[in-house]
Amino acid sequence: MKNTSRTLALSGLFALSLIGFSNTGHADEKKDGYKNERMNSDFKVKLGAGAIYKPDYEGSDDYETSALPVGEIVWKDNVTLSLTEGLKVDMFETKNAVVGARLGYWLGREEDDNEALSGLGDMDANAIAGLYGHYDFGKIRASAALDADIGGDREGVTFELATKYRTNLSDKISMNIGPSLTFASDDYMQAMYGIDSVQASSSARGYSAYEPEGGLKDVAFGIDVEYKITEAVSLFGLAEVQEILGDAADSPLVENEGDSTQVTAGLGLIYRF
């Protein structure tokens, strides 16, 4: 059943990709990747809900389906408060480029999430402070993001580079699609994929101590598509395939108990006003 669900998710990602590339160039691109003329006030609000299918921990081969709440408030196109990325402020902006800062959060990890984590202890949630920037080359957006954990048990740093092809496929359909890669610090790798001597002695799986080094953590390819049902209501779908690399992939949590290939898929409705 697990392999069947993953095959369906991968098939859906491939199908979305084919749909996207076979319909490009039918409408002009807007700054946020979709056309919506009704939003003329200083505030733009987006609310919604859906479901998301993803691994129960980073590197797991066990999947779960959970609720996916959507909430976002944008003020004057420069300040964004969202459930997924926290608070973002664009500090510098030109016609094609944006540089900003954000304050987000990580929800932590509990050893009860999966038997593979039993005995490793819970990881407390923490805040995330970050810098981001992107530059648009027509329909292609190149972006970078540097995030650092504050408090909690992770205390790591990640750096992500991504490229997205952003377009309106028609008056009703918009799409973002492209690859990304993520680098992680020693602290991040140790927290998420490492096993210290205490954890090794208390782990239910009898792990040996493992100390990964920082470096390239993963590469991924994702797509999200939005279909406008009305001017205010839209259906969205998203999918991503991620390949964990390097010392992260060699961790017992991935190599022995999990899977280096990670799949995420989601579907839901959003309302804008």
C-alpha positions as CSV (number, residue, x, y, z in Angstrom):
1,M,0.0,0.0,0.0
2,K,2.9,2.3,0.8
3,N,4.6,1.8,-2.5
4,T,1.3,2.2,-4.3
5,S,0.6,5.5,-2.7
6,R,4.1,6.8,-3.6
7,T,3.7,5.6,-7.2
8,L,0.4,7.5,-7.4
9,A,2.0,10.7,-6.0
10,L,5.0,10.4,-8.5
11,S,2.5,9.8,-11.4
12,G,0.5,12.8,-10.3
13,L,3.7,15.0,-10.3
14,F,4.6,13.8,-13.8
15,A,1.1,14.4,-15.1
16,L,1.1,17.9,-13.7
17,S,4.4,18.6,-15.3
18,L,3.1,17.4,-18.7
19,I,0.0,19.6,-18.4
20,G,2.1,22.6,-17.4
21,F,4.6,22.4,-20.3
22,S,2.0,21.6,-22.9
23,N,0.0,24.8,-22.1
24,T,2.7,27.5,-21.5
25,G,2.5,31.0,-22.9
26,H,-1.3,31.6,-22.9
27,A,-1.5,34.6,-20.5
28,D,0.7,37.3,-19.1
29,E,2.5,36.7,-15.9
30,K,1.8,38.8,-12.8
31,K,4.1,39.4,-9.9
32,D,2.7,36.6,-7.7
33,G,2.2,34.1,-10.5
34,Y,-1.6,34.5,-11.1
35,K,-4.0,37.0,-12.5
36,N,-6.4,38.6,-10.0
37,E,-7.6,42.1,-10.8
38,R,-10.1,42.4,-7.9
39,M,-7.4,43.0,-5.2
40,N,-6.9,46.7,-5.1
41,S,-6.7,47.4,-1.4
42,D,-3.5,47.6,0.7
43,F,-4.4,44.2,2.3
44,K,-4.7,40.9,0.5
45,V,-6.0,37.9,2.4
46,K,-5.9,34.3,1.5
47,L,-7.6,31.6,3.6
48,G,-8.2,27.9,2.8
49,A,-7.7,24.3,3.7
50,G,-6.7,21.0,2.2
51,A,-4.8,17.8,2.8
52,I,-1.2,16.9,2.5
53,Y,0.6,13.5,2.1
54,K,4.2,13.4,3.3
55,P,6.7,11.4,5.3
56,D,6.1,11.4,9.1
57,Y,9.7,12.6,9.7
58,E,12.4,13.9,7.4
59,G,14.0,10.8,5.8
60,S,11.1,8.4,6.7
61,D,9.6,5.8,4.4
62,D,6.3,5.9,6.3
63,Y,3.8,8.4,5.1
64,E,0.8,10.1,6.6
65,T,-2.0,12.3,5.4
66,S,-2.8,15.4,7.5
67,A,-4.8,18.6,7.3
68,L,-3.2,21.5,5.4
69,P,-4.5,24.9,6.7
70,V,-3.8,27.9,4.5
71,G,-3.6,31.5,5.8
72,E,-1.9,34.5,4.5
73,I,-2.1,38.3,4.9
74,V,-0.1,40.6,2.6
75,W,0.2,44.3,3.3
76,K,1.2,46.6,0.4
77,D,2.8,43.7,-1.4
78,N,5.8,44.0,0.9
79,V,4.9,42.5,4.3
80,T,3.5,38.9,4.4
81,L,2.3,36.9,7.4
82,S,1.5,33.3,6.6
83,L,1.1,30.0,8.3
84,T,3.8,28.3,6.2
85,E,6.6,30.9,6.2
86,G,5.9,33.1,9.2
87,L,6.5,36.9,8.9
88,K,8.3,38.1,5.7
89,V,9.4,41.7,5.0
90,D,10.7,42.8,1.7
91,M,13.5,45.3,2.6
92,F,14.9,46.1,-0.9
93,E,13.1,45.9,-4.2
94,T,13.7,46.8,-7.8
95,K,11.8,46.0,-11.0
96,N,13.2,42.4,-11.1
97,A,14.7,41.8,-7.6
98,V,13.6,41.5,-4.0
99,V,15.7,41.1,-0.8
100,G,14.0,40.6,2.5
101,A,14.1,39.0,6.0
102,R,11.7,36.6,7.7
103,L,10.9,35.2,11.1
104,G,9.3,31.7,11.0
105,Y,9.1,28.5,13.1
106,W,9.8,24.8,13.1
107,L,7.4,22.6,14.9
108,G,9.9,20.1,16.2
109,R,10.0,16.3,16.1
110,E,8.6,13.7,18.6
111,E,10.0,10.2,19.0
112,D,6.4,8.9,19.0
113,D,6.1,10.0,15.3
114,N,7.7,6.8,14.2
115,E,9.2,3.6,15.7
116,A,12.5,4.4,14.1
117,L,12.8,7.5,16.4
118,S,11.9,5.6,19.6
119,G,14.5,6.3,22.3
120,L,16.1,9.3,20.5
121,G,14.1,11.8,22.5
122,D,11.7,14.7,21.4
123,M,13.1,17.7,19.7
124,D,11.6,21.0,20.9
125,A,10.1,23.5,18.4
126,N,12.1,26.7,17.6
127,A,12.0,30.0,15.8
128,I,13.7,30.5,12.5
129,A,15.4,33.8,11.4
130,G,16.2,34.1,7.7
131,L,17.2,36.2,4.8
132,Y,15.8,35.7,1.3
133,G,16.1,37.1,-2.2
134,H,15.0,36.4,-5.7
135,Y,15.6,37.8,-9.2
136,D,13.2,37.4,-12.1
137,F,14.4,36.6,-15.7
138,G,11.0,36.9,-17.4
139,K,9.1,33.9,-16.4
140,I,12.0,32.3,-14.6
141,R,12.7,33.2,-10.9
142,A,16.0,32.4,-9.3
143,S,16.0,32.6,-5.5
144,A,18.1,32.0,-2.4
145,A,17.2,31.7,1.3
146,L,19.4,31.5,4.4
147,D,17.7,30.3,7.6
148,A,19.1,29.9,11.1
149,D,17.4,28.2,14.0
150,I,16.9,30.1,17.2
151,G,16.3,28.2,20.4
152,G,14.9,24.7,20.5
153,D,16.9,21.6,19.9
154,R,17.9,21.9,16.2
155,E,20.2,25.0,16.3
156,G,21.2,24.7,12.6
157,V,21.6,26.7,9.4
158,T,20.3,25.9,6.0
159,F,20.9,27.6,2.6
160,E,18.6,26.9,-0.3
161,L,18.9,27.7,-4.0
162,A,15.9,27.4,-6.3
163,T,14.7,28.1,-9.8
164,K,11.1,28.2,-10.8
165,Y,9.3,28.6,-14.0
166,R,6.3,30.8,-13.2
167,T,3.5,31.4,-15.7
168,N,-0.3,31.7,-16.2
169,L,-1.3,28.8,-18.5
170,S,-4.7,30.4,-19.1
171,D,-7.0,33.0,-17.5
172,K,-7.8,30.3,-14.9
173,I,-4.7,28.2,-14.5
174,S,-1.3,29.3,-13.0
175,M,1.8,27.2,-12.4
176,N,5.2,27.2,-10.7
177,I,7.6,24.4,-11.4
178,G,11.3,23.9,-10.9
179,P,14.3,22.4,-9.0
180,S,16.0,23.3,-5.7
181,L,18.9,22.2,-3.6
182,T,19.6,22.7,0.1
183,F,22.9,22.9,2.0
184,A,22.9,22.3,5.8
185,S,25.3,23.0,8.6
186,D,26.9,20.4,10.9
187,D,24.5,21.3,13.7
188,Y,21.4,20.8,11.5
189,M,22.7,17.5,10.1
190,Q,23.5,16.2,13.6
191,A,20.1,17.2,15.0
192,M,18.1,15.8,12.1
193,Y,20.2,12.8,11.0
194,G,22.8,12.2,13.7
195,I,22.8,9.9,16.6
196,D,24.9,10.7,19.7
197,S,26.2,8.1,22.2
198,V,23.2,8.7,24.6
199,Q,20.7,8.2,21.8
200,A,22.5,5.1,20.6
201,S,22.3,3.4,24.0
202,S,18.6,4.2,24.4
203,S,17.4,3.7,20.9
204,A,14.8,1.0,20.3
205,R,16.6,0.0,17.1
206,G,20.0,-0.4,18.6
207,Y,21.7,2.3,16.5
208,S,25.4,3.0,16.5
209,A,26.5,6.5,17.1
210,Y,26.6,8.5,13.9
211,E,27.9,12.0,13.4
212,P,27.2,13.5,9.9
213,E,29.0,16.6,8.5
214,G,27.4,19.6,6.9
215,G,27.1,20.0,3.2
216,L,24.6,19.4,0.4
217,K,21.6,17.9,2.1
218,D,19.1,17.3,-0.8
219,V,17.9,18.2,-4.2
220,A,14.2,18.5,-5.1
221,F,11.8,19.1,-7.9
222,G,8.4,20.6,-7.2
223,I,5.3,21.9,-9.0
224,D,2.2,23.7,-7.8
225,V,-0.8,24.5,-9.9
226,E,-3.8,26.7,-9.2
227,Y,-7.2,26.7,-10.9
228,K,-9.5,29.7,-10.5
229,I,-13.0,28.5,-10.0
230,T,-14.2,32.1,-9.4
231,E,-12.5,35.4,-9.0
232,A,-12.2,34.6,-5.2
233,V,-12.1,30.8,-5.0
234,S,-9.3,28.6,-6.3
235,L,-8.4,24.9,-6.3
236,F,-4.7,24.2,-5.7
237,G,-2.4,21.2,-6.1
238,L,1.2,20.7,-5.2
239,A,3.7,17.9,-5.5
240,E,7.5,17.5,-4.8
241,V,10.1,14.8,-5.1
242,Q,13.1,15.2,-2.9
243,E,16.3,13.2,-2.9
244,I,18.3,13.2,0.3
245,L,22.1,13.2,-0.3
246,G,25.5,12.9,1.3
247,D,25.8,12.2,5.0
248,A,22.1,12.7,5.5
249,A,21.3,9.8,3.2
250,D,23.9,7.6,5.0
251,S,22.2,8.2,8.4
252,P,20.7,5.0,9.9
253,L,17.4,7.0,10.1
254,V,17.4,7.1,6.3
255,E,19.5,4.3,5.0
256,N,18.3,1.6,7.4
257,E,14.9,2.7,8.6
258,G,13.8,5.2,6.0
259,D,14.2,6.2,2.3
260,S,16.4,8.8,0.6
261,T,13.5,9.6,-1.8
262,Q,10.8,11.7,-0.2
263,V,7.5,12.5,-1.8
264,T,5.0,15.3,-0.8
265,A,1.6,15.9,-2.4
266,G,-1.2,18.2,-1.5
267,L,-4.7,19.4,-2.6
268,G,-7.0,22.0,-1.3
269,L,-9.2,25.1,-1.8
270,I,-8.3,28.8,-1.1
271,Y,-10.5,31.9,-0.8
272,R,-9.0,35.4,-1.5
273,F,-10.5,38.7,-0.4
